[in-house]
Amino acid sequence: MRALDYVWPAPQKISAPGKKLCRINRVISASGKVPLNFAEGLAELGIKSSRKGLQVKFKNSRSVRSPEGYNLSISETCITVKASGEKGFFYAAETLLQIFGYSLPGGKLPCIKIEDAPVHKVRAFMVDLGRSSFSLKYLKRIIRIMASLKMNALHLHLYDDQLFGIRLKGLPLGRENPSALTLADLKDLIKYAGKFYVEIIPEIEAWGHVGSIVYHYPELKGGPGMYGSTSFLICGKTLALIEEIASQIISVMPDSGALHFGLDEANWYLSKETAMEGMEPAGLVGAYYEILKKLNKKYRKKIKMWAWADHGGRPLPDELKEKIVIEPWNYWIRNREKILKELKSYGGKDKPEFMMAGGISGEQFRGAYQATRLWSLQGMRYPNVMGIDIAFWGTNDIPSSMLSIFASFGFCWNPQPEDLPESADYETLDQLIGRKMMVWQLTFKAGRQDLLFKDMGPVVYNGFFLTGKRHGKPVAKTADLNRLGYYIEE
């Protein structure tokens, strides 16, 4: 049998002893450590529970070492799922539900054995609230899609030059943006995501990409950043404002997690304050680390600091190189050699943990996933790789890029499916993966195109409406000032 005929992401190991089939008649009898998502998924598929139905047994097993791994066996008379923890049972249920969904039309299940676990510990998807609009309802649908495809972290890029995507207490930030989330929304989302074993990783820009902040605090504008974005003036008031933003975000976060500080694509504008004498980029990173350390103590939490690697890498104080997670990024397979160079630079047995960032840039309108697959596949060689982050920049139009997102999510779990060629033209891969995606969308409500469009609302790109009654209009005044990603000089 072909694994891709039944499940995505493809399992690490799958075998079919013989060509036997198991009849499925929409009646299941589940026992043992039955995860909630399995019961809900059966109801969605129209499968009823009865003692006389096909036996599905969920059993604890220490032999499954990965906390997210599982073993699955389908015989003519019984289905057995083994895992060592809740996450393993959760992902096993998602696999089994897909197999049910793909098999129901024919009424028969393949008799197979699966041994599965993720290649990467952290499998993240980043959405851009700093350039587009994401309602709480839409974000919850994205979480359900992620869980269905075994992703476990949602990275929220909360603001950028164009939009400030969250409203905070006692600050003017985001008030001009009608689509901005509230702090209560973020707290609700974190709680909701936890039910699906999805961690929320907020990102606050703390050096560049801050046009939506200097709109309210013009005295904090240092000057243009890379690609015309806006950079902070490095001064005491800037540090104090970032501390207040970080404090409010951390106040609603779990006891442990990660806060991304951005710190990319900025130029250096240092104030003449005595307190800033001698400050340089590595020192700025250190100053933010001390702020995070202070806030962790205040809220009794253990939040780690993440930051983008940026074009020339990310300079860090020597004493913090083991404490800050750096995230090199590249979204284009044409930069294959650069990706391999980054992996070699950051990867290694005695080097700090780091994240890899693939994904879809704001300028890849058809979507792309080959660079993501390269990161994921080659990253397997390095023991200090934490995982991979699928960056979705510039827009909220997930439905139009669903094929690339669907493919990328699968490669985060398993970058080398047996039934998929390692390299091929886009048309061949699109056809193979797209065929699987369409069956998934036809089977499960989370990925339905019409519901995705409904929850998304108008398409927004770089702060401007592309559809709807306000077509061509900015979502907020801050977007108008950054029409092309450039903060207009007065």
Secondary structure, 3 states (H helix, E strand, C coil): CCHHHCCCCCCCEEECCCCCEEECCCEEEEEECCCHHHHHHHHHHCCEECCCCEEEEEEECCCCCCCCCEEEEECCCEEEEEECCHHHHHHHHHHHHHHHHHHCCCCEEECCEEEECCCCCEEEEEEECCCCCCCHHHHHHHHHHHHHCCCCEEEEECECCCCECEECCCCCCCCCCCCCEEHHHHHHHHHHHHCCCCEEEEECCCCECCHHHHCCCHHHEEEECHHHCEEECECHHHHHHHHHHHHHHHHCCCCEEEEECCCCCCCCCECCCHHHCCCCHHHHHHHHHHHHHHHHHHHCCEEEEEEECCCCCCCCCHHHCCCEEEECECCCHHHHHHHHHHHHHHCCCCCCCEEEEEEECCCCCCCCCHHHHHHHHHHCCCCCEEEEEEEECCECCCHHHHHHHHHHHHHHHCCCCCCCCCCCCHHHHHHHHHHHHHHHHHHCHHHCHHHHHHHHCCCEECCEECCCCCCCCECCHHHHHCCCCCCCCC
